[in-house]
């Protein structure tokens, strides 16, 4: 079963092979409360196993972020001259 240490310390491929049934059982039983499991070699963090509901939520969040970014980029921005000067760090002539 994953623990908080496995979020910080990557499990080796050998550890994943032996613990995968327990990890999957934990994901099924704990749902989105299950801790992610980091996988890697030589203490590198190469990948993360997460419960499927968490993965789908992350996909939805990423898509929402992309959509909002595109909407914001497509809308013209109207700045007052004072705001424009502030944004480019120029001072107004006196």
Secondary structure, DSSP 8 states (H G I E B T S, - for coil): ---HHHHHS-B-HHHHHHHHHHHHHHHHHHGGGS--EEE-STT---EEE--HHHHHHHHHHHHHHHHHHHHHHHS-----HHHHHHHTT-----
